[in-house]
Amino acid sequence: MKKTVLAACAALLGACISMAHAQDAVKVPAKIKQAGKLVVGTSPTYPPLEFKDPATLELKGLDIDLAEEIGKRLGVKVEWQEQSFDQLINSLDTGRINMGASGMTDIPARREKTDFVDYFATGSQLFTTADAGPDLKKAEDVCGKPVAVNRNGIFFIRLKEFNETVCKAKGLAEVKYVLVDKTADARLQLIQKRAVAAVQGVDAIRYLNEHEGSADKGKFILIDQPIAVDYAGFGFSKAETELRDAVAVVVDAMIADGTYSRIFAKWEMPYAEVKKTMINTQPRN
C-alpha cells in the first residue's frame, strides 16, 4: 500500500515539476501576466472549430479547447469575445482582443496586418447533395455551374483561383458564383437547389457530414479532393510578437505531450494535425 501511495505521489510531483518547467520555458508577456487574462476573439458559427451548444449556449469546439489549454499553460484565464469573423483582424489591430481563435486561414492578404501561429492543415472542399449535383464526380465538373460560397473568406479566394487555373485553363465554362455572407448560408443555397455545389473547409464539412450528433449527417457528398490546401492559425497583432511566440511554444509543448492529439481526436480531426507549429506558414527557428 505504501509503495502504491509513494508511486502516486511521485507521479503527481513529477507532473507538477513538468508543468512548472513548461511555464518557466514560456515567456509570458508582462501585460498579459499583469491582466491575468488572455482576451480571445471568436466567431462561433463553424463546427467543429467553434460553435455554441444549442442546449446551454456554451462555447464548444476544437479552437475553444485549444485556447483554454493555452490560457491554462500561460497561467491566465481566457476571456472570450464573440464577434463576426470579418471583425477579428481589426479587433487584433486595435487591441480589443489579444488573440483570434476562429479557424483563421493563414493567407498573404491577412498577413498584412496579422501574424499567425499555424496549428492545423485545412483545405477548401467542394461538396454537393444527391439531389442537387448527382453527376458531379470531379472538381472540374462544377465548371459552368452555380457554386455557393461565402464572399468574405478564403473559400471564395480559392474558388476564384480554381476557376482561373482549372476551368478557364482547360477551356471550360466559368464557375457561376452564388455569393452569401455566411458559410452556413452556402449550405442552405445548396439544399434549396439554388446552387449545384458549395465550398467550405474540409474539416467542417466532414464533421457535419460524419458526426453522429449532426443534424446534417449523411446529407452531403464530397466532390474529389480539396481544391486547395492551406494552414489555419491563431491570429495576433503584428505588435504582439512576444505573445505570438509564447503561444507557439505552448502549442508545440501540447503536441509533444499528446494533449494536442487528444483534443483533435475529440473533435474528429486527426487528419488535420501538424507535427510542429509554424509562423506565417514558415517553420519556426
PLY file of the C-alpha trace (Angstrom):
ply
format ascii 1.0
element vertex 285
property float x
property float y
property float z
element edge 284
property int vertex1
property int vertex2
end_header
0.00 0.00 0.00
2.83 2.39 0.96
4.58 1.70 -2.34
1.39 2.44 -4.25
0.86 5.72 -2.41
4.50 6.72 -2.86
4.34 5.91 -6.55
1.23 8.03 -6.92
2.84 10.91 -5.04
5.97 10.65 -7.16
3.89 10.72 -10.33
1.97 13.76 -9.10
5.17 15.54 -8.08
6.69 14.77 -11.46
3.67 16.19 -13.23
3.82 19.36 -11.14
7.54 19.78 -11.81
6.98 19.23 -15.53
4.24 21.87 -15.57
6.44 24.29 -13.64
9.30 23.76 -16.09
6.92 24.25 -19.02
5.74 27.57 -17.56
9.33 28.65 -16.91
10.19 27.96 -20.58
7.39 30.22 -21.84
7.99 33.95 -21.70
4.54 35.28 -20.86
4.21 38.96 -21.89
4.15 41.24 -18.86
0.86 42.90 -19.79
-0.87 39.51 -20.16
0.51 38.31 -16.84
-0.47 41.57 -15.15
-4.00 41.48 -16.57
-4.35 37.84 -15.55
-6.28 37.06 -18.70
-5.96 36.34 -22.40
-8.73 38.02 -24.40
-9.62 35.74 -27.31
-11.94 36.64 -30.17
-14.03 34.03 -31.96
-16.97 33.75 -34.33
-18.81 30.68 -33.00
-20.64 29.59 -36.15
-18.26 26.98 -37.56
-18.37 23.49 -36.00
-16.28 21.61 -35.08
-13.89 24.53 -34.62
-16.15 26.91 -32.69
-19.87 26.88 -32.08
-22.46 27.24 -29.32
-24.06 24.24 -27.68
-27.74 24.61 -28.65
-28.88 23.44 -25.21
-26.58 25.51 -23.00
-25.26 28.23 -25.37
-21.80 27.32 -24.04
-18.87 27.78 -26.42
-17.62 24.46 -27.76
-15.14 23.22 -30.32
-11.54 22.49 -31.20
-10.40 26.12 -31.03
-12.21 26.63 -27.73
-10.47 23.65 -26.11
-7.06 24.59 -27.52
-7.32 28.22 -26.39
-8.47 27.24 -22.90
-5.47 24.92 -22.59
-3.17 27.68 -23.85
-4.52 30.05 -21.19
-4.03 27.42 -18.51
-0.41 26.87 -19.51
0.26 30.61 -19.63
-1.16 30.84 -16.12
-4.05 33.16 -17.04
-7.78 32.78 -17.63
-9.29 33.06 -21.10
-11.86 35.79 -21.65
-13.92 35.14 -24.78
-15.22 37.88 -27.04
-17.72 36.78 -29.66
-17.79 38.80 -32.87
-18.32 38.41 -36.58
-15.46 36.75 -38.42
-14.70 39.81 -40.55
-14.13 41.91 -37.39
-11.38 39.72 -35.95
-8.37 41.23 -37.71
-9.47 44.79 -36.92
-10.02 43.78 -33.28
-6.48 42.40 -33.13
-5.08 45.53 -34.78
-6.84 47.87 -32.34
-6.01 45.79 -29.27
-9.58 44.87 -28.45
-8.52 41.21 -28.35
-5.14 39.56 -27.77
-5.66 36.50 -29.94
-8.04 35.33 -32.65
-9.20 31.71 -32.46
-11.70 31.12 -35.22
-10.30 28.77 -37.84
-8.46 31.67 -39.49
-6.74 30.53 -42.67
-3.22 31.93 -42.94
-3.06 33.78 -46.28
-0.88 36.68 -47.54
-3.70 39.25 -47.55
-4.37 38.66 -43.85
-0.67 38.74 -43.04
-0.50 42.42 -43.96
-1.90 43.23 -40.50
-1.83 39.90 -38.68
0.70 37.27 -37.64
-0.34 33.63 -37.39
0.69 30.64 -35.33
-0.30 27.87 -37.74
-1.59 24.82 -35.88
-3.57 22.67 -38.34
-3.90 21.87 -42.04
-7.15 22.57 -43.84
-8.50 22.78 -47.38
-11.30 24.25 -49.50
-13.66 21.39 -50.29
-16.36 21.28 -52.98
-19.44 19.31 -52.00
-22.97 18.66 -53.20
-26.10 16.64 -52.39
-27.61 13.65 -54.16
-30.47 15.85 -55.40
-28.53 18.97 -56.38
-25.50 17.53 -58.14
-25.68 13.76 -58.68
-23.35 13.89 -61.71
-20.55 15.87 -60.04
-17.66 13.44 -59.59
-14.55 15.52 -60.33
-13.78 19.04 -59.19
-13.83 20.34 -62.77
-17.42 19.12 -63.12
-18.54 22.30 -61.35
-17.14 24.50 -64.14
-20.01 26.41 -65.75
-22.34 25.64 -62.85
-23.63 27.69 -59.88
-21.49 27.17 -56.77
-22.43 28.72 -53.41
-19.62 30.29 -51.39
-19.07 32.76 -48.54
-17.91 36.01 -50.15
-15.93 37.06 -47.04
-13.32 34.36 -46.60
-10.70 32.10 -48.05
-13.16 29.81 -49.83
-14.16 32.48 -52.37
-10.49 33.28 -52.98
-9.67 29.63 -53.60
-12.77 29.11 -55.78
-11.78 32.08 -57.98
-8.27 30.64 -58.29
-9.76 27.27 -59.23
-11.90 28.97 -61.87
-8.76 30.52 -63.41
-6.36 27.59 -63.16
-8.78 24.77 -63.97
-11.99 25.94 -65.66
-10.59 28.72 -67.85
-7.24 27.00 -68.35
-8.98 23.92 -69.75
-11.32 25.95 -71.94
-14.34 25.07 -69.81
-17.18 27.40 -68.87
-16.54 29.59 -65.83
-17.97 28.88 -62.39
-21.12 30.85 -61.61
-20.66 32.29 -58.13
-23.62 32.23 -55.75
-22.31 34.61 -53.09
-23.51 34.60 -49.48
-22.37 36.25 -46.24
-22.05 33.11 -44.09
-20.79 29.62 -44.80
-23.99 28.15 -43.36
-25.91 30.14 -45.98
-23.85 28.45 -48.72
-25.10 25.07 -47.50
-28.65 26.44 -47.48
-28.33 27.59 -51.11
-27.25 24.06 -51.98
-30.06 22.40 -50.05
-32.59 24.72 -51.69
-31.06 23.90 -55.11
-30.08 27.47 -55.93
-26.61 26.00 -56.45
-25.44 22.56 -57.54
-22.40 22.67 -55.24
-20.87 24.66 -52.41
-17.39 25.07 -50.98
-16.13 25.31 -47.40
-13.41 23.89 -45.15
-12.88 20.15 -45.44
-12.72 19.90 -41.64
-16.15 21.46 -41.13
-17.98 19.66 -43.91
-16.56 16.30 -42.85
-17.65 16.91 -39.27
-21.16 17.98 -40.28
-21.47 15.01 -42.60
-19.98 12.31 -40.37
-20.57 13.30 -36.73
-23.23 11.18 -35.01
-24.90 14.17 -33.39
-25.02 16.31 -36.52
-28.40 17.28 -37.98
-26.70 17.18 -41.40
-25.21 13.69 -41.02
-25.01 11.96 -44.41
-26.59 14.90 -46.24
-23.59 15.93 -48.34
-21.31 14.33 -50.92
-17.70 15.49 -51.12
-16.52 16.17 -54.68
-12.99 14.95 -55.34
-10.12 16.24 -53.17
-9.89 19.80 -51.77
-9.27 22.38 -54.50
-6.59 23.98 -52.29
-4.70 23.12 -49.11
-3.90 25.80 -46.52
-2.91 26.19 -42.89
-5.09 27.73 -40.20
-3.63 29.74 -37.36
-4.28 31.67 -34.20
-4.14 35.36 -35.12
-2.09 38.09 -33.41
-1.41 41.77 -33.94
1.91 42.49 -35.65
2.89 44.32 -32.46
2.37 41.22 -30.29
5.31 39.05 -31.36
6.12 38.13 -27.75
2.62 36.72 -27.19
2.63 35.06 -30.62
5.90 33.27 -29.85
4.76 32.27 -26.34
1.62 30.65 -27.78
3.69 28.82 -30.40
5.92 27.39 -27.64
2.86 26.30 -25.66
1.18 24.61 -28.64
4.39 22.77 -29.51
4.53 21.54 -25.90
0.94 20.32 -26.28
1.94 18.48 -29.46
4.89 16.89 -27.67
2.94 15.67 -24.63
-0.09 14.37 -26.55
-2.64 16.96 -25.37
-2.93 18.36 -28.90
-3.71 14.95 -30.42
-6.29 14.21 -27.72
-8.13 17.44 -28.49
-8.04 16.78 -32.25
-9.33 13.24 -31.67
-12.17 14.59 -29.51
-13.34 16.76 -32.42
-12.78 14.04 -35.04
-9.99 15.91 -36.85
-6.84 13.76 -36.54
-6.25 14.13 -40.31
-5.63 17.88 -39.80
-2.81 17.60 -37.24
0.64 19.09 -37.78
3.90 17.91 -36.23
5.03 21.43 -35.27
3.63 24.94 -35.36
4.70 27.46 -37.99
4.70 31.26 -38.05
3.02 32.71 -41.14
3.39 29.32 -42.95
7.15 29.29 -42.26
8.97 26.87 -39.90
9.90 28.34 -36.53
13.58 28.69 -35.67
0 1
1 2
2 3
3 4
4 5
5 6
6 7
7 8
8 9
9 10
10 11
11 12
12 13
13 14
14 15
15 16
16 17
17 18
18 19
19 20
20 21
21 22
22 23
23 24
24 25
25 26
26 27
27 28
28 29
29 30
30 31
31 32
32 33
33 34
34 35
35 36
36 37
37 38
38 39
39 40
40 41
41 42
42 43
43 44
44 45
45 46
46 47
47 48
48 49
49 50
50 51
51 52
52 53
53 54
54 55
55 56
56 57
57 58
58 59
59 60
60 61
61 62
62 63
63 64
64 65
65 66
66 67
67 68
68 69
69 70
70 71
71 72
72 73
73 74
74 75
75 76
76 77
77 78
78 79
79 80
80 81
81 82
82 83
83 84
84 85
85 86
86 87
87 88
88 89
89 90
90 91
91 92
92 93
93 94
94 95
95 96
96 97
97 98
98 99
99 100
100 101
101 102
102 103
103 104
104 105
105 106
106 107
107 108
108 109
109 110
110 111
111 112
112 113
113 114
114 115
115 116
116 117
117 118
118 119
119 120
120 121
121 122
122 123
123 124
124 125
125 126
126 127
127 128
128 129
129 130
130 131
131 132
132 133
133 134
134 135
135 136
136 137
137 138
138 139
139 140
140 141
141 142
142 143
143 144
144 145
145 146
146 147
147 148
148 149
149 150
150 151
151 152
152 153
153 154
154 155
155 156
156 157
157 158
158 159
159 160
160 161
161 162
162 163
163 164
164 165
165 166
166 167
167 168
168 169
169 170
170 171
171 172
172 173
173 174
174 175
175 176
176 177
177 178
178 179
179 180
180 181
181 182
182 183
183 184
184 185
185 186
186 187
187 188
188 189
189 190
190 191
191 192
192 193
193 194
194 195
195 196
196 197
197 198
198 199
199 200
200 201
201 202
202 203
203 204
204 205
205 206
206 207
207 208
208 209
209 210
210 211
211 212
212 213
213 214
214 215
215 216
216 217
217 218
218 219
219 220
220 221
221 222
222 223
223 224
224 225
225 226
226 227
227 228
228 229
229 230
230 231
231 232
232 233
233 234
234 235
235 236
236 237
237 238
238 239
239 240
240 241
241 242
242 243
243 244
244 245
245 246
246 247
247 248
248 249
249 250
250 251
251 252
252 253
253 254
254 255
255 256
256 257
257 258
258 259
259 260
260 261
261 262
262 263
263 264
264 265
265 266
266 267
267 268
268 269
269 270
270 271
271 272
272 273
273 274
274 275
275 276
276 277
277 278
278 279
279 280
280 281
281 282
282 283
283 284
